[in-house]
């Protein structure tokens, strides 16, 4: 998120989301139920670098942009234990 102007941080139980002034969304943390909205790592275990979209060891500790929202200006969101939502 270096060189980005973050206007909102939203936290779930083990994952987080940042929204920038341009409406871009960045997520990081545990992705066991797909709450990051993007690929992470840990398909077969915590040390596995293979890409995954859900699973008990699927995670990413580095904020990365959610590409599916490209072209959409997100202005807010919410997160729970296993979910993330943007309006």
N, C-alpha and C positions, 0 to 999 in steps of 0.2 A: 504493500500500500504506500510505498515511498513515492513521493511526488503526486499523490492523490489527495483531494480534499474530502475527507470523510465527514458526512453530515449526520450519520446515525450508525450506532452499533447495536445489534440485537443478539441476545444470547439465549441459547437453549440449554439443555442439561449438560451436554458435552460437545456442543458445536456453536459456532458464532457466525454472524453475517455482518458485513459492513456495506453501507450504501453511500456512494459518492455524490458530489454535487451534480454530476452529469447523469445520475440515475443508474450507474453501473452497480452490479451486486457482486461482492466477493465473499466466499465462504471458506471455512476451515474447521477442523475438528473431526469428531467421530462421524462416520457415514454408514453406520450399521443398518439403518433403515432407509438410506438414500436421501437423508435430510440435507446433504450439501447441494443436491441438484446438479451434480457433475461427477466426473470420475475422480477416484482417489486411488490409494495404493493399499495392498495388503490382502489380495485375493485369497491366498491360502494360509496366511499367517501374518503376524505383525511385522516380520522382517522381509516379507515378500514384496518386491517392487512392482509386481504385476498389477495392471489396472483393474479396478472393481467399481461397481456402482452401489453395492450394498453387501453386508455380511459382517460377522462379529469382529473381524480384525480390519475392516475397511476404514481408513482414516487418512487425513492429510493435515499436518500442522502448519502449512503455509497458506496464507490467503491467496485464492485464485479466483479469477473472474468466472461467473456462471454464463457460459456462452449461449445457452438457450434463450437468455433474456436480451441478447444483442438487438439493438434497435428499439428497445422499450425503455422509457425513462421511469424507473421505479422510484417512488417517493416515500415508501415506508414498508414495513413488514412486521412479522411476528414469528416467534419460535416457541416450541414446547419441548417436551422430552424427546420425542421422536419425529418432529416435523418442523418445517420451515415454510412460511407462506409470505408471498408478496401480492399486493392487490393489483 
